Amino acid sequence: MLSQLFGDRAVIANATGCSSIYGGNLPTTPYTTNKCGRGPTWCNSLFEDNAEFGLGFRVSIDKQKEFAEELLKKLAPQLGDQFITEILLADQSDEAGIHDQRERVVALKEKLKSIDSPEAKLLLGVADQLVKKSVWILGGDGWAYDIGYGGLDHVLASGRNINVLVMDTEVYSNTGGQMSKATPRGAIAKFAAGGKPSGKKDLGLIAMSYGNIYVASVAMGAKDEHTLKAFIEAESFPGPSLIIAYSHCIAHGIALDQGVGARQQKLMVESGQWLLYRYDPRRAERGENPLQLDSSAAKSKVKDFMLTENRFKMLTKSKPDDAKKFFAQAQVDADRRWKFYQSMAARETKPDDGQPIASKPSATVDQQP
């Protein structure tokens, strides 16, 4: 979905994990170009620093764009004030605007070839940065919730226009199925052979607490249209965005027949174990509640969902008393989470309650390690 929506301008930093193995397992790759020759720019970074790696993409692109704009202004006498103004003030908030800007940049390059000056040669090298780039940071929950969380938090707090996609399998999948902070209560994993006794970390709620970050929790198998809306809104948001996407996995102990994964996602949402929501700070500026709870009230019990996956069901065989206790507490967790999010989504918001969307951060943010 990401590549189909934004692939012609996407710049992707991919944390090591299942997504990087499937994304860059040479000599094959799922990433390709369209008929115009444009496709995602993709690179894999270390597990522990992918957020910082992706932030570097954004800072570099922004600086090159700034340099290109400076050169444009210097070349105004040769290029024409109106032409330069159209490039500098181009509205690139939708596909039509991006297409028009690409056409202007093509014309710009042709004009630059006839200008014999150092500035023209420099501008030829950075002119493409005048077209909007969509920077994405990809990784799993082991990276986002655990090992790379410090960097992720720094990047989200930077205010930069960066999109983060967390593919949440609720376990370290690529390294053998170890417990992560995203592992839910009662699930069996390595380092949690007796079932995880504590609840799951709420990464979305932590990000929402900043007030200027777009946050969405999605499950494509449960509601594909909702997932599509979240991707489009996140990419259009002029600041940091975070999409937490539930991702079924072989480590869950489910059949890998086509369609089973989507069924499990639907069951999980219907039980209230996974919530669907979108938090958009732009709504607060319009006097609307920024949080939209897109899940309905639970239609089934959490235990019913758990018993369809071996990661939970195995505990009923090895430690039935603990399983009973954990499953009951998991239901309490789900009920409490639903009531909490429902109360936040129902809160009335006045225009002056909303915080302004983050603008370009101060230089001190860029200078931090």
Secondary structure in CASP SS format (residue, H / E / C, confidence):
PFRMAT SS
TARGET T0000
AUTHOR 0000-0000-0000
METHOD secondary structure of the structure
MODEL  1
M C 1.00
L H 1.00
S H 1.00
Q H 1.00
L H 1.00
F H 1.00
G C 1.00
D C 1.00
R C 1.00
A E 1.00
V E 1.00
I E 1.00
A E 1.00
N E 1.00
A E 1.00
T C 1.00
G C 1.00
C H 1.00
S H 1.00
S H 1.00
I H 1.00
Y H 1.00
G H 1.00
G C 1.00
N C 1.00
L C 1.00
P C 1.00
T C 1.00
T C 1.00
P C 1.00
Y C 1.00
T C 1.00
T C 1.00
N C 1.00
K C 1.00
C C 1.00
G C 1.00
R C 1.00
G C 1.00
P C 1.00
T E 1.00
W E 1.00
C E 1.00
N E 1.00
S E 1.00
L C 1.00
F C 1.00
E C 1.00
D C 1.00
N H 1.00
A H 1.00
E H 1.00
F H 1.00
G H 1.00
L H 1.00
G H 1.00
F H 1.00
R H 1.00
V H 1.00
S H 1.00
I H 1.00
D H 1.00
K H 1.00
Q H 1.00
K H 1.00
E H 1.00
F H 1.00
A H 1.00
E H 1.00
E H 1.00
L H 1.00
L H 1.00
K H 1.00
K H 1.00
L C 1.00
A H 1.00
P H 1.00
Q H 1.00
L H 1.00
G C 1.00
D H 1.00
Q H 1.00
F H 1.00
I H 1.00
T H 1.00
E H 1.00
I H 1.00
L H 1.00
L C 1.00
A C 1.00
D C 1.00
Q C 1.00
S C 1.00
D C 1.00
E H 1.00
A H 1.00
G H 1.00
I H 1.00
H H 1.00
D H 1.00
Q H 1.00
R H 1.00
E H 1.00
R H 1.00
V H 1.00
V H 1.00
A H 1.00
L H 1.00
K H 1.00
E H 1.00
K H 1.00
L H 1.00
K H 1.00
S C 1.00
I C 1.00
D C 1.00
S C 1.00
P H 1.00
E H 1.00
A H 1.00
K H 1.00
L H 1.00
L H 1.00
L H 1.00
G H 1.00
V H 1.00
A H 1.00
D H 1.00
Q H 1.00
L H 1.00
V C 1.00
K C 1.00
K C 1.00
S E 1.00
V E 1.00
W E 1.00
I E 1.00
L E 1.00
G E 1.00
G E 1.00
D H 1.00
G H 1.00
W H 1.00
A H 1.00
Y H 1.00
D H 1.00
I H 1.00
G C 1.00
Y H 1.00
G H 1.00
G H 1.00
L H 1.00
D H 1.00
H H 1.00
V H 1.00
L H 1.00
A H 1.00
S C 1.00
G C 1.00
R C 1.00
N C 1.00
I C 1.00
N E 1.00
V E 1.00
L E 1.00
V E 1.00
M E 1.00
D E 1.00
T C 1.00
E C 1.00
V C 1.00
Y E 1.00
S C 1.00
N C 1.00
T C 1.00
G C 1.00
G C 1.00
Q E 1.00
M C 1.00
S C 1.00
K C 1.00
A C 1.00
T C 1.00
P C 1.00
R C 1.00
G C 1.00
A C 1.00
I C 1.00
A E 1.00
K E 1.00
F C 1.00
A E 1.00
A C 1.00
G C 1.00
G C 1.00
K C 1.00
P C 1.00
S C 1.00
G C 1.00
K C 1.00
K C 1.00
D C 1.00
L H 1.00
G H 1.00
L H 1.00
I H 1.00
A H 1.00
M H 1.00
S C 1.00
Y C 1.00
G C 1.00
N C 1.00
I C 1.00
Y E 1.00
V E 1.00
A E 1.00
S E 1.00
V E 1.00
A C 1.00
M C 1.00
G C 1.00
A C 1.00
K C 1.00
D H 1.00
E H 1.00
H H 1.00
T H 1.00
L H 1.00
K H 1.00
A H 1.00
F H 1.00
I H 1.00
E H 1.00
A H 1.00
E H 1.00
S H 1.00
F C 1.00
P C 1.00
G C 1.00
P C 1.00
S E 1.00
L E 1.00
I E 1.00
I E 1.00
A E 1.00
Y E 1.00
S C 1.00
H C 1.00
C C 1.00
I H 1.00
A H 1.00
H H 1.00
G C 1.00
I C 1.00
A C 1.00
L C 1.00
D C 1.00
Q C 1.00
G C 1.00
V H 1.00
G H 1.00
A H 1.00
R H 1.00
Q H 1.00
Q H 1.00
K H 1.00
L H 1.00
M H 1.00
V H 1.00
E H 1.00
S C 1.00
G C 1.00
Q C 1.00
W C 1.00
L C 1.00
L C 1.00
Y E 1.00
R E 1.00
Y E 1.00
D C 1.00
P H 1.00
R H 1.00
R H 1.00
A H 1.00
E H 1.00
R C 1.00
G C 1.00
E C 1.00
N C 1.00
P C 1.00
L E 1.00
Q E 1.00
L E 1.00
D C 1.00
S C 1.00
S C 1.00
A C 1.00
A C 1.00
K C 1.00
S C 1.00
K C 1.00
V H 1.00
K H 1.00
D H 1.00
F H 1.00
M H 1.00
L C 1.00
T C 1.00
E C 1.00
N H 1.00
R H 1.00
F H 1.00
K H 1.00
M H 1.00
L H 1.00
T H 1.00
K H 1.00
S H 1.00
K C 1.00
P H 1.00
D H 1.00
D H 1.00
A H 1.00
K H 1.00
K H 1.00
F H 1.00
F H 1.00
A H 1.00
Q H 1.00
A H 1.00
Q H 1.00
V H 1.00
D H 1.00
A H 1.00
D H 1.00
R H 1.00
R H 1.00
W H 1.00
K H 1.00
F H 1.00
Y H 1.00
Q H 1.00
S H 1.00
M H 1.00
A H 1.00
A H 1.00
R C 1.00
E C 1.00
T C 1.00
K C 1.00
P H 1.00
D H 1.00
D H 1.00
G C 1.00
Q C 1.00
P C 1.00
I C 1.00
A C 1.00
S C 1.00
K C 1.00
P C 1.00
S C 1.00
A H 1.00
T H 1.00
V H 1.00
D H 1.00
Q H 1.00
Q C 1.00
P C 1.00
END
